[in-house]
């Protein structure tokens, strides 16, 4: 086990779970070899899981604060300057390490440089570049990759999610099981998807624009989410059209399944433009209608 490990990757891919298991394994005092740790039953495991183990430290933002500040790291360093209270290993688990202020990171750097016997540092972060290069150079950096869609779908099925929704979540969660579980519980997300289908994806030429625009009239506050979902859907269809795979095209009307890749690229560019307009405070009605106009013009090219 390296003295310092930095686990990075997208939100929800399991970095914190992995780091906690590694730290718990180091604290485990159960019988058996290292491959069987953490056992989850011994005193060391139970105290670690309850965060009452005297040799396991968890620097984190103080209540009502958003960053891990210098004083918090100083308290951790002070604790490490004393002998292990139980005479064994010590672990320092810093979740969301990018929340450390530059001053706190520099304090941690000095501790990493000095080293301490039987002391292990486990850090997690979503954005590796937010950690000082000097700290990264003293850690074993491990990128936790996004999950494959099939693996996420199986994990969701084991949690009782129905087949159709598990498939959709696996397609659109960007390889993050944590994001998939969050989406599953967010009924607003599913309502937004239905709004996208009944508006943007229902456009069939100019005559259909008024009815589609009416569906979006009261969706101003939900605009960012609608654009994100529309982008996900169009990207999935584009991938299906380019690769010849049916996955990604199942939920589209039959007429859309004949869309040429270039038209889908133009629609994606229109989505990006709409997002820029929204950030520039262009009215929601104007930008959504403009986007639907582009979709209408492109659908004429392949729909009869």
C-alpha positions in Angstrom: 0.0 0.0 0.0 1.5 3.4 -1.0 1.8 6.0 1.8 -0.4 8.4 -0.2 -3.1 7.6 -2.8 -5.1 10.1 -4.9 -8.3 8.7 -6.4 -9.8 10.9 -9.1 -12.7 10.6 -11.5 -16.3 11.7 -12.3 -18.8 12.1 -9.6 -20.5 8.9 -8.6 -18.1 6.4 -10.0 -17.2 5.0 -6.6 -14.1 6.9 -5.5 -15.3 7.5 -2.0 -16.5 4.0 -1.6 -13.2 2.6 -2.8 -11.2 5.0 -0.5 -13.3 4.1 2.5 -12.8 0.4 1.9 -9.0 0.9 1.5 -8.9 2.9 4.7 -11.1 0.4 6.6 -8.8 -2.5 5.4 -5.9 -0.7 6.9 -7.7 -0.4 10.2 -9.1 -4.0 10.1 -7.8 -6.3 12.9 -9.8 -9.3 11.9 -8.2 -12.8 11.5 -7.1 -13.9 8.0 -4.9 -12.6 5.3 -4.9 -9.1 3.8 -7.1 -10.3 0.9 -10.0 -10.9 3.3 -9.9 -7.3 4.6 -11.9 -5.4 5.6 -13.8 -8.0 7.4 -16.5 -5.6 8.6 -16.9 -7.4 11.9 -13.8 -6.7 14.0 -13.5 -3.9 16.5 -11.3 -1.9 14.1 -13.8 -2.2 11.3 -16.7 -1.3 13.5 -15.0 1.8 14.9 -13.8 2.9 11.5 -17.3 2.7 10.1 -18.7 4.6 13.0 -15.8 7.2 12.6 -14.8 6.7 16.2 -11.5 5.0 15.6 -8.8 7.2 17.3 -6.3 6.5 14.6 -8.5 7.3 11.6 -8.7 11.0 10.8 -11.3 12.6 8.4 -10.4 16.2 7.6 -13.5 17.9 6.2 -15.2 21.3 5.9 -16.5 22.6 9.2 -20.3 23.0 9.6 -21.6 25.8 7.3 -18.2 26.0 5.5 -17.5 25.0 2.0 -13.8 24.5 2.1 -11.3 22.5 4.1 -9.2 25.2 5.8 -5.7 25.5 7.2 -6.8 25.1 10.8 -8.5 21.8 10.1 -5.3 20.5 8.5 -3.2 21.8 11.4 -5.4 19.8 13.8 -4.8 16.7 11.7 -1.1 17.3 11.5 -1.0 17.8 15.3 -2.8 14.5 15.9 -0.2 12.8 13.6 2.7 14.2 15.6 1.6 12.0 18.5 2.1 8.3 18.7 -0.7 6.1 17.4 -3.2 5.7 20.2 -3.6 2.0 19.5 -0.1 1.2 18.4 -1.0 0.3 14.8 -1.6 1.9 11.5 -3.1 5.4 11.1 -5.2 6.6 8.1 -6.1 10.1 6.9 -9.1 10.1 4.6 -9.7 13.4 2.8 -12.8 13.1 0.6 -13.3 15.9 -2.0 -9.7 16.9 -1.5 -10.2 19.7 -4.0 -12.1 21.5 -1.3 -8.8 22.1 0.6 -7.7 25.8 0.4 -4.2 26.4 -1.1 -2.9 27.0 2.4 -4.3 23.7 3.6 -2.9 21.9 0.7 0.6 23.4 1.4 0.3 22.2 5.0 -0.6 18.7 3.8 2.4 18.8 1.4 4.9 19.3 4.2 3.4 16.3 6.1 3.6 14.1 2.9 7.2 15.2 2.4 8.2 14.3 6.0 6.3 11.0 6.0 5.4 9.1 9.1 5.7 5.4 9.8 2.5 3.4 9.4 0.5 6.4 8.3 -1.5 6.3 5.1 -3.2 9.2 3.2 -6.2 8.5 1.0 -7.5 11.5 -1.0 -10.4 11.6 -3.5 -11.3 14.4 -6.0 -13.5 14.9 -9.0 -10.9 17.2 -10.8 -7.3 16.1 -10.4 -6.0 19.4 -11.7 -7.5 21.1 -8.6 -4.9 19.4 -6.5 -1.4 21.0 -6.3 1.1 19.4 -8.7 3.5 19.0 -5.7 0.9 16.9 -3.8 0.0 14.9 -6.9 3.7 14.1 -7.4 3.8 12.5 -3.9 0.7 10.4 -4.3 0.0 7.2 -6.3 -2.6 8.7 -8.6 -5.4 6.3 -9.7 -8.2 7.4 -12.0 -11.4 5.6 -11.4 -12.9 5.1 -14.8 -16.6 5.5 -15.7 -18.6 2.3 -15.5 -19.8 0.5 -18.6 -23.5 0.9 -19.4 -24.2 -2.8 -19.0 -22.6 -2.9 -15.6 -24.6 0.1 -14.4 -27.8 -1.5 -15.7 -27.2 -4.7 -13.8 -26.5 -2.8 -10.6 -29.7 -0.8 -11.0 -31.7 -4.0 -11.6 -30.3 -5.5 -8.4 -31.6 -2.4 -6.6 -35.1 -3.1 -7.9 -35.2 -0.5 -10.8 -37.4 -1.8 -13.6 -35.8 -2.9 -16.9 -36.8 0.0 -19.1 -35.8 2.7 -16.6 -32.5 0.9 -15.7 -31.7 0.9 -19.4 -32.4 4.6 -19.8 -30.4 5.5 -16.7 -27.4 3.5 -17.8 -27.5 5.3 -21.2 -27.6 8.8 -19.8 -25.7 8.8 -16.5 -22.3 9.1 -18.2 -20.8 6.1 -16.6 -21.7 7.2 -13.0 -23.7 4.8 -10.9 -24.1 7.6 -8.3 -25.6 9.9 -10.9 -27.9 7.1 -12.1 -29.2 6.6 -8.6 -29.7 10.3 -8.1 -31.6 10.5 -11.4 -33.7 7.6 -10.5 -35.0 9.4 -7.3 -35.5 12.7 -9.2 -39.0 12.6 -10.5 -38.4 16.1 -12.0 -35.8 14.6 -14.3 -38.4 12.1 -15.8 -40.9 14.9 -16.2 -38.3 16.9 -18.1 -37.6 14.0 -20.4 -41.3 13.7 -21.2 -41.4 17.4 -21.9 -38.4 17.1 -24.3 -40.2 14.2 -26.1 -43.5 16.1 -26.4 -41.9 19.3 -27.6 -38.5 19.2 -29.4 -38.7 15.6 -30.5 -42.3 15.9 -31.6 -41.5 18.6 -34.3 -42.7 17.5 -37.7 -42.3 20.5 -40.0 -43.5 24.1 -39.5 -47.1 23.2 -38.8 -46.2 21.4 -35.6 -44.2 24.3 -34.1 -47.0 26.1 -32.3 -48.2 23.0 -30.4 -44.6 22.1 -29.5 -43.8 25.6 -28.4 -46.9 25.6 -26.2 -45.5 22.6 -24.3 -42.4 24.6 -23.3 -44.2 27.9 -22.4 -43.8 27.4 -18.6 -40.5 25.6 -18.7 -38.2 28.6 -18.4 -36.8 27.6 -15.0 -36.2 24.1 -16.3 -34.4 25.3 -19.4 -30.9 24.0 -18.6 -32.1 20.6 -17.8 -34.3 20.4 -21.0 -31.3 21.4 -23.1 -29.1 18.8 -21.4 -31.6 16.0 -21.9 -32.1 17.0 -25.5 -28.4 16.9 -26.1 -28.1 13.5 -24.5 -30.9 12.1 -26.7 -29.5 13.5 -29.9 -26.0 12.3 -29.0 -27.3 8.8 -28.4 -29.1 8.8 -31.7 -26.1 10.1 -33.5 -23.9 7.4 -32.0 -26.5 4.8 -33.1 -26.5 6.1 -36.6 -22.7 6.3 -36.9 -22.0 2.8 -35.4 -25.1 1.0 -36.7 -26.0 0.0 -33.2 -29.7 0.0 -32.3 -28.9 1.1 -28.7 -29.7 4.8 -28.4 -32.4 4.8 -31.0 -35.0 2.7 -29.3 -37.0 5.6 -27.8 -37.1 7.8 -31.0 -40.1 7.8 -33.4 -39.4 5.7 -36.5 -39.1 8.8 -38.6 -36.2 10.1 -36.5 -34.3 6.8 -36.9 -33.6 7.7 -40.5 -31.9 11.0 -39.6 -28.6 11.4 -41.4 -25.6 12.0 -39.0 -25.0 15.5 -40.5 -28.5 16.7 -39.6 -28.0 15.4 -36.1 -24.7 17.3 -35.9 -26.5 20.5 -37.0 -29.1 20.0 -34.3 -26.4 19.5 -31.7 -24.8 22.7 -32.9 -28.1 24.5 -32.5 -28.4 23.1 -28.9 -25.0 24.5 -28.1 -26.0 27.9 -29.6 -29.2 27.9 -27.5 -27.2 27.2 -24.4 -24.9 30.2 -25.1 -28.0 32.4 -25.8 -29.5 31.3 -22.4 -26.3 32.2 -20.6 -26.4 35.6 -22.4 -29.9 36.1 -21.0 -31.8 35.6 -24.2 -35.5 34.9 -23.5 -36.4 31.2 -23.1 -39.3 31.5 -25.6 -37.2 33.0 -28.3 -34.3 30.5 -28.0 -36.5 27.4 -27.6 -38.5 28.4 -30.7 -35.4 29.1 -32.6 -34.0 25.7 -31.7 -37.3 24.0 -32.8 -37.1 25.9 -36.1 -33.7 24.4 -36.8 -35.0 20.9 -35.9 -38.0 21.5 -38.2 -35.7 22.5 -41.1 -33.6 19.4 -40.6 -36.4 17.0 -40.2 -37.7 18.0 -43.6 -34.6 16.6 -45.1 -35.3 13.0 -44.1 -39.0 12.8 -43.2 -41.5 12.3 -46.0 
